[in-house]
Amino acid sequence: MKNKVHNTLKQLHYPKALKLKRKPIQNQIPGKITYVGEETSEETVINVISYNEEKVVYHNNCSLEKVLDLVTHEKEFQHWINFIGVHDVKKLADLGNLLQIHPLVLEDIANTKQRPKLDEFEDYVFFALKMIFHNDAGLLIKNHFGIVFNKSYIISFQQSQDSIFNSIRDRIHNKVGRIRMRGTDYLFYALIDAVVDNYYNVTETIEEKTENLEDRILKDAHNASTSEIQLLKREILSVRKAIFPAKELIRKLQISKHELYDQSTKAYLADLYDHILQVTENVDIYREIVWGLMDMYMSSLSNKMNQVMKVLTIMSSIFIPLTFIAGVYGMNFEFMPELGYRPAYFIVWGVMLVMTLALIYFFKRKNWF
């Protein structure tokens, strides 16, 4: 009996639904690469773009041996290695062993729940942030993105293929801008800049959702629901959680003294910091607006209810004296002088009509309706 009570209390404190929702990863060995994220069956692909000022060479679906050969022997090129599919921890570990990437970095790359971070090593830099965008259904998608770069190559790690970096590929292919004339630090900046620029698209979508919901509530609170407000609130919190840590990290990049950052690139990092600062300010503005939407929604419903109560109160105020008159003359007393008076019926109707009109005029003068 005692064990039964103990188990019941345990279930009350730790519901099964909460247990199944979370997958704790405590007590892992530091540096052990463990994929943390949604399960996927997509194949991991490594694509390499080797470029310099005169030439661009594409290597699609490369093997690890091919990647090592490119970065070891083709020193005349800058190499952009795009690793798509961080769920393949074996391939990730093999790449890290070949290019001598620290196991803790690989662990952070495989952990899609990892918050944005910056690690500067002696001969390379690791930067992680979140790529966020809305899909065709309008749902917010948040993917983990990591970058490792040194003097000769840069590796970008993605959960899945997307179109955010298509503009950078076009600039490399068509020799537009400075990427092919600059080092890997400029490509590093360009990749982060593309992610931050996409934040603008996300905040614009949130702005449209917020304004649309606000207009609907102002027009008629019944056109919206508390669930819509809560979903939008969660979306903004998710965006804020992804963007705000990146702001501080970009600030650290701007003031860093690491030798991998060329001094001319620092000016672009300063501009990038201005962009992320503007995005975070916009997110805070929309957050405050959405926080007030619930109050606006409840106030609108209260006003609607007050209007209904006002109509009912006016109707009650009109019919109460009429009911009183009808009640008096509906009594079954034998001696009532008015009952023997022939025009009494019409006089009572007249009194009731005059009283009704007088009350309506009074309420109208008071602007009650």
Secondary structure, 3 states (H helix, E strand, C coil): CHHHHHHHHHHHHCCHHHHHHCCCCCCCCCCCCCCECCCCCCCCEEEEEEECCCCEEEECCCCHHHHHHHHHHCCCCEEEEEEECCCCHHHHHHHHHHHCCCHHHHHHHHECCCCCEEEECCCCEEEEEEEEEECCCCCEEEEEEEEEECCCEEEEEECCCCCCCHHHHHHHHHCCCCHHHCCHHHHHHHHHHHHHHHHHHHHHHHHHHHHHHHHHHHHCHHHCCHHHHHHHHHHHHHHHHHHHHHHHHHHHHHHCCCCCCCHHHHHHHHHHHHHHHHHHHHHHHHHHHHHHHHHHHHHHHHHHHHHHHHHHHHHHHHHHHHHHHHHHCCCCCCCCHHHHCCCHHHHHHHHHHHHHHHHHHHHHHCCCC
